[in-house]
Amino acid sequence: GGVSGQSSISILTQSTAPGYSKLYELAKVTPGLRDGLEICSAARHYQLEGDLVQAVDRYTSGLGVLVPLLQKEHKGQRRDLLKEAVYYWMDQAEAAKLNLHNRNEQLQKMEADPEVPDKNCRLQ
């Protein structure tokens, strides 16, 4: 099934961290690193689909694996790519948390005062 595996990797790279496909190749020999990459990549897909709860959960898990590995990683291309990916996913995780927080606040306001959306429309 090498062909189907290749196509899934190319799909992942379209919406994930810079240098991901190269990093994934370099990570094949390190199962923990590979797992962390896959978890963060899944998080990004959940985020793009709008499932922010799952996205935040996966980012938290994946970064929990990758950050300690980054600190132990020796200097070189893999470390540089991993660092770039970790920072990218940290930014995405923060954005997902913020969006989730804002969405929850909006829902609470709407539940507290069902007239709020109408008032917002008239303010324009």
C-alpha positions in Angstrom: 0.0 0.0 0.0 2.9 2.4 -0.6 0.9 4.4 -3.2 -2.0 5.1 -0.9 0.4 6.1 1.9 2.2 8.5 -0.4 -1.1 10.2 -1.4 -2.2 10.7 2.2 1.2 12.3 3.0 0.8 14.7 0.0 -2.7 15.6 1.3 -1.3 16.3 4.7 1.4 18.7 3.4 -1.1 20.9 1.7 -2.5 22.1 5.0 0.2 21.6 7.6 3.5 22.9 8.9 6.2 24.1 6.5 8.7 21.4 5.6 6.4 18.8 7.0 6.9 16.1 4.3 10.7 16.3 4.7 10.5 16.3 8.5 8.2 13.3 8.4 10.7 11.5 6.2 13.5 12.3 8.7 11.3 11.3 11.6 10.5 7.8 10.4 13.4 6.3 12.5 12.1 7.9 15.6 8.6 6.6 16.5 7.8 9.2 19.2 8.7 12.0 16.9 6.6 10.5 14.0 3.6 10.1 16.4 3.8 13.7 17.6 3.9 14.9 14.0 0.9 12.8 13.1 -1.1 14.0 16.1 -0.4 17.7 15.3 -1.2 17.1 11.6 -4.5 15.6 12.6 -5.1 18.6 14.9 -4.6 20.9 11.9 -7.2 19.0 9.9 -9.7 19.2 12.8 -9.0 23.0 12.9 -9.6 23.4 9.2 -12.9 21.5 9.5 -14.0 23.7 12.3 -13.8 21.1 15.1 -11.9 23.4 17.4 -12.4 21.2 20.6 -10.7 18.2 18.9 -8.1 20.5 17.3 -7.0 22.0 20.7 -7.0 18.6 22.3 -4.8 17.1 19.5 -2.4 20.1 19.5 -2.0 19.8 23.3 -1.2 16.1 23.0 1.0 16.4 19.9 3.0 19.4 21.2 3.3 17.6 24.6 5.2 14.9 22.7 7.2 17.2 20.3 8.4 19.9 22.6 10.5 17.6 24.9 11.9 15.9 21.8 12.8 19.2 20.2 14.8 20.1 23.4 16.8 16.8 23.1 17.2 17.0 19.3 20.8 17.4 18.0 21.6 20.4 15.8 20.9 19.8 12.1 18.2 19.8 9.5 15.7 17.7 11.4 16.0 20.0 14.5 15.5 23.1 12.3 12.5 21.6 10.6 11.0 20.3 13.9 11.5 23.7 15.5 9.7 25.5 12.6 6.9 22.9 12.8 6.5 23.2 16.6 6.3 27.0 16.4 3.8 26.8 13.6 1.6 24.4 15.5 1.9 26.5 18.7 0.5 29.4 16.7 -2.3 27.3 15.3 -3.1 25.9 18.7 -3.4 29.5 20.1 -5.6 30.6 17.2 -7.8 27.6 17.7 -8.1 28.2 21.5 -8.9 31.9 20.8 -11.6 31.0 18.2 -13.1 28.4 20.6 -13.1 30.9 23.4 -14.8 33.6 21.2 -17.3 31.1 19.9 -18.2 30.0 23.4 -18.6 33.6 24.5 -20.9 34.4 21.6 -23.0 31.3 22.4 -23.3 32.4 26.1 -24.3 35.9 25.1 -27.0 34.5 22.7 -28.3 32.2 25.4 -28.4 35.1 27.9 -30.1 37.5 25.6 -31.7 36.2 22.4 -32.1 39.7 21.2 -28.4 40.4 20.9 -28.0 39.1 17.3 -30.9 41.5 16.2 -29.2 44.4 17.9 -26.0 43.6 16.2 -27.7 43.6 12.8 -29.3 47.0 13.4 -26.0 48.6 14.5 -24.5 48.4 11.0 
